[in-house]
């Protein structure tokens, strides 16, 4: 567990070991004016559990992600028709809850790399496996239960020109876990 502590004009980044002893990892000088901004930035980057799902609640899931995320607005034929805005997480950070799998069906098109999962009952796509990140999950921002997402930065992805856009965007890195 990581812990951030302010000590006069220093920021201590510490971890708790198995005996719950505090071990200082680094000590950073911080001007008093930037202290509040730094606390906010650290809090926004810490991963928390977000829950969400479809309209009829037959599909429910939990995803580990920061409270501040980068989401993508894509103009490919499917995303444009659904007005889809999504953020991407590594597959290991996502889990279906209960018997949600029974309520899901899958739609693919084009290269069949993307797996668009939607509820058989209400038709909502609350998450899917994106072509850009087949090792990750794209979570539909508006399907996250209210209260845990504090900030969403929306970036544009030109999905109509997928092949030329993919190499220019940083989207492929979003399904990778940060180095420990």
Secondary structure, DSSP 8 states (H G I E B T S, - for coil): -EEEEEETTEEEEEEE-TT--EEEEEEEE--HHHHHHHHHHHHHHSEEEEEEE-SSSSSEEEEEEESEEEEEEE-SHHHHHHT-EEEEEEGGGEEE-TTGGGGEEEE--TTS-SEEEEETTT----EEE-GGGTTEEEEEGGGB-TTS--EEEEEEE-GGGHHHHHTTSSGGGGGS----
